[in-house]
Amino acid sequence: MATLEKIRNNARWLLIGFVGLALFAFVFGDFGRSESTFLNQKKENIIVVNGEPVHYQDFQMKVDNRINDYKRNMNRTFTDDEQNQIRQMVLNEMIDDILFAKANEQLGIAVSTQELADLIMGNNISPILQQMPDFQNPQTRQFDKSVLLQFLQLIENDDQMAYTEEDIARLAEMKRAWLTVEEQILDQQLSNKFGVLVSSAILTNDLEAKALYENNKVSVGFNYVAQSYGFIPDSLVSVSDAEIQNRYNERKDLYKQKEAKVIDYIAVNILPSPADYQSVETKLHALRDQMESLSNVAELVQVNSDVPYVDAYSSFQSLSDYLKVFVTSHSTGSVEGPVLTDRVYNLYKLEGAKTAPDSVKLELLALPIAIDEVLFKNLTDSLIQVVKGGVSFADMALGATNGQSDGNYGWATESQLAAQVDARFKDEVFSAKLNTPFVAKSNRGSFLIQVTEKTAPVKKYKVANIQVHVIPSQETKTRLYNELSQFVSSNHSPAAMRANASEANFNIRTDVEITKDQINLSGIQGSRQVIQWAFNSKKGAISDIYECQNTEYFLVAAVENSLEEGYSPLASVSERVRRELLNEKKGEKLVADLKAKGLTSLEQYAEAMNATPQTVNFVTFATPNISGIGMEPILNAAATSASAGEIAGPYAGKNRVYVLAVTDKHVSEEPYDGDRYLQQAQMQYSSRVYQLMQSSELLRENAKIENNFIRFF
């Protein structure tokens, strides 16, 4: 019994221990999961500004909305590079918005609900709304508050029973777009208040006003000759390492840099091979036989050409130089080609010639599509009778479209109408009588048309064109890829790639500094992926082979080094510092050599400097950029302090040595007006403050910004 009791007691403690361990595992396991969740959430922050995070999904929603707005307004798609630019723009806006909101909160700057309502519907309409075409009167092209109010009533209408699902979706998109506009109005008003506060805190004094007056009091004109520092070989002057180090230390603040990577990369341009050209040329020779035998080549062109068949005549003047020779030296039915221009083969057939107007001017009104034929005829007959009754086509169109269109289409050629609508429509328009409205049906719908003018008849030609671009074949792409892949697999380090690239017939770019916000490499579209790879890779890493710019390039990169944010190391800027010091010493040498010659006239200096005299007028001490010279402060001071007829110089400028001959000097007799110049000085300072405010650096200077953009894009 004692033994059994002992076992029971031990079992009880074992059970307690087991439960304790289980509880420990549960608590700390849950803590581990919580920490993991926290870390994962942190990883999903695209930026953290002074401790305030922005989640990737919130950022992406703004980007999607911005891209959709651009697509709607510009009616086109965007390349990967353009989308990356939009992402960068939205990211910078979000950073600035957070910093700006915090600054306004600290300063007590806000926009009340009543103030915002006044900017939207009151007596102080925001300039943002006034400039939007959607809220302008279609006739006066001026802002119309009634148009805005109609729009607001439309999007705020909660009764959606009368709307289709498509209309409801469109209204939701309009409402979202409007909320974006409201944000812009609010941000602009806050910015205006912030600007007023900052600019009001900066005042000018009488000394600054007096200096502004004195700096513009003297105006001079002068002739000058100049000699570039390139005239002196670098070997004639020397710059020591110590001098470079001292200059770097003196101006270290000029060499601040962002976080960067130093990479080497090879970009192989995927070009067609001779076999690819031969393949296209052989195909076109076969098509030429068919083109010569067929009387109607429209289908042959449509099936085989990279550009669509255009059933239209074009004026002689609108033809290319090659086609001008072709149509004037060949008869109808003749075929020419294949002709190679750059990477494009063309095969031409002269289908006919005629004398007719080159262009017509027309007015056009699109007619409803889903409508009964009887109703359609009644509608068009009524509109035609309105025009025939004396109402202008423009007024009729404005009435029919509720002021949205006046029907003015403008001038058009046969080719334009055939391409934009169709050939039948083009024929009806060009055969129409002047100022006689009629209905024309087409593949794009039905239109009420009136031709108001026609150009004088000219010689026109109809040319069928089979155009084929020579593109790299899959065999060519595979060969180029394999050659690059074999090179990379044989060279396992950046140093090896550098050493052996030339022998393998690859052009390698070395020591290329890239930053996180860079869109692409050397303008190669779609190469942002290489930049993203580089910032997520360590020194010595070699990338996979990337396809860029719609498979026009194969690109491989290697990471040479990483540069931390701060000051550029001397090694990376030493050549720039050396060049600056070389120019200074060249300037000193040129000035000394010229002075030693004892020259007394500008003509003598011109001969000695092998230069032609140039003329400049109306230069003051405050002139920021001198015409033909640029910014050279030493010339502003020298010219305005010299006397008329005096030779001044030689002076060492930034890149050239100058000698001046002042030809005219005018000293203003206008008396000093303290109030006026004080006001002008204040305006100049306000302008500089405004420019400073437009720069994000004003608020970012002391901000703590964790930017994880490169992790996502």
ABEGO torsion letter per residue (X at the ends): XAAAAAAAAAAAAAAAAAAAAAAAAAAAAAAAAAAAAAAAAAAABABBBGGBBBBAAAAAAAAAAAAAAAAAAAGBBBBAAAAAAAAAAAAAAAAAAAAAAAAAAAAGBBBBAAAAAAAAABABBBAAAAABAAABBAAAGBBBAAAAAAAAAAAABABAAABBAAAAAAAAAAAAAAAAAAAAAAAAAAAAAAAAAAAAABBBBAAAAAAAAAAAABBBBBBBBBBBAAABBAAABBBBAAAAAAAAAAAAAAABBBBBBBBBBBBBBBBBBAAAAAAAAAAAAAAAAAAAABABAAAAAAAABABBBBBBBBBAAABBAAAAAAAAABBBGBBBOBBBBEABBBBBBBAEBBBBBABBBBBBBBBBABBBAAAAAAAAAAAAAAAAAGBBAAAAAAAAAGGABAGBAEBBBAAAAAAABBAAAAAAAAABBBGBBBBBBBAAEBBBBBBABBBBBBBBBBBBBBBBBBBBBAAAAAAAAAAAAAAAAABABAAAAAAAAAAAGBBBBBGBBBBAABABBGGBBGAAAAAAAAAABBBGBBBBBBBBGGGABBBBBBBABBBBBEBBBAAAAAAAAAAAAAAAAAAAAAAAAAAAAGBABAAAAAAAAGBBBBBBBGBBAABABBBGAEBBAAAAAAAAABBBGBBBOBBBBAABBBBBBBABBBBBABBBBAAAAAAAAAAAAAAAAAAAAABAAAAAAABBBBBAAAAAX
